[in-house]
Amino acid sequence: AGRLEVNPIMSVRISSSSVVYRAGVSVAYSLTRTHQLGGMFVVGNRIWDRTSRREVLVDPPDGLGRGNYHQRYCLIHADRKLAAIILAAGRGKRMNSELPKVLHKVGGRPMLTWVADTACELGAQPIIVIVGTGRQLIEAALSEVGATFVPQADPLGTGHAVLQARSFLENFDGDVVVLSGDVPGIKAHTVRKLLRRHTETGAAATMMSGEVEDPTGYGRVIKDGSGHLLRVVEEKDTTPDEKLVTEINAGVYLFRAADLFRALPLVKNDNKQKEYYLPQVLSILLEQNEVVTVEKAENYREILGVNTQTELRRVHAETFS
């Protein structure tokens, strides 16, 4: 494994037996997956400035093509044990395309790759991607991320999708962040706020919500008069009054791993879609007197989801332009 050194002028060197790149930031191959890079993070063979989120270009030495110097690992700092599950198995019928929904491009890249970058920047290890149809295409798109791909043979809902990862996280004693592959705008700094609240409250689960003018298509976050979470209701299951609620489920969650996989088998499919919904885990934990909290995203644009070509264009225009 290499050794990371950071000096005051932000030059970064990973000491190892292989070649070192030089261009303000110096990077070489390392067998380790997690390093702190100060004001920068690395996703694959691309180095990014944390503040501007712009790529720092690194030119390879003569005779060595760029991209050959290391495998695509997430070289960033993790403050605590964190695993990531990215939901990418949705068929996306409303996209009217043979391409898997999460591979439609936004900001010039498949939207799933933006979500994977966020998981990398958070320092999540492992990163588990739940896949359905188009698995080979999805694996190719994330071939350099070092992710584990887990199939969801039958599309039985988000709860069922997360349950597929249980065998890979049986002995994991940290937190699990669940991200949606069709919510490409979510930023790592926003998820860190979620993690901070999760930690400070000692919660078993923390979900992200957002306030939008038009909540059509989103699950509604139902709270009591004191602002405490009661439940999350999918739009098709809402009452007329619940439809008027403008606080929506952002599709981003943090769970203590043990609590998540203890509650998941208790989820039922007694809803109009006959699916096993992940938000029901929150209700189960509340019934067990566990702490469940909600963190509202400051920028609703980060949590816009994509289910149609129209929504894809909206996300591109509002979040990536």
C-alpha positions, 0 to 999 in steps of 0.5 A: 500500500502507498503512503499519502503525504500532503504539503501546504501547497496542496501538492499530493503524493502517494508514495508507492513503487509505481510512477508519480504524476506531477501537475500541482497534484502528484498521484501514483498507483496505490493499493489502498482505497481511502486517503485524505487529499485535503481540498481535493478528492479523486474519483477514478483517474480524475482529480477534483477540487472540492470547492469548485468541483472542477477537474484538476488536470494531471498530465501523464509522463511521456510514453504512458497513457492517461488512465493507466496509472491506477485503477479507479478507486475512491481516494478520499477520507472517511470519518466513520464506517459507512457503506453505500447502497445505490438503487439502480434496478428501476426499469424506467418504462416512462423513459420510453427507451431501451436504455436503463433509466439510470444511464440516461445522460445529464450534465454530459454523463450517465446520471448513475455516475454522478451518484456513484461519485457522491458515494465515493466522495463520502468515503463509502466502502463498500459501494453496492449497486442494485441492478436489474435489466441492463446489468452489463451496461450498468457494470460497464458504466461503473467499471472503474468504481470498484463497486459490487453489483447485486441483482434484483431479479424481480422489481418488487420495490425499494425495500426488496431491492435493499434487502438484496444487499443483506448478505454483503453487509451481514457483519458490517457494524457501521451506517448504510447510506441509501442513494437513488440512481435516478437522483443525480444532483445529490451532493456529498456535502448535503449527505454529510449534513444528513450524517451529522444529524444522524450521529448527533441524534443517535438515530437508528434511521435518518431520511432526507426530505425536501420542500417543493412547489409541485410534489406530484410523483413523489412520496409525501413526508407526513409529520405530527403537529410537533414536526416529528415524522409519522410516516412516508406515503407513496403518492398512489397511496395518499389520501386527498389531504396527504396529496396537498403536503409539499414535503417530499421523500428525497430518496436518500436515507441513513441507517444503522446497518443492524437496525436496517436489516433487522427491520427489512424482513418485516416490511409488507406489501399492503399497498396499491402497487403491492411493492415492498417500500423502503420507507416502511422501515422508518415506520417499523423502527418508530413502532419499536421506539427507535429514534428516526429523524428527518433532515430537509435539503436546503436546495430542492434541485439536488433531490429532483428525481428522473422518471421521464424524458421531461424530468431529465431535461428539467434536472439538466437545466436546473441542476447541471447547467 
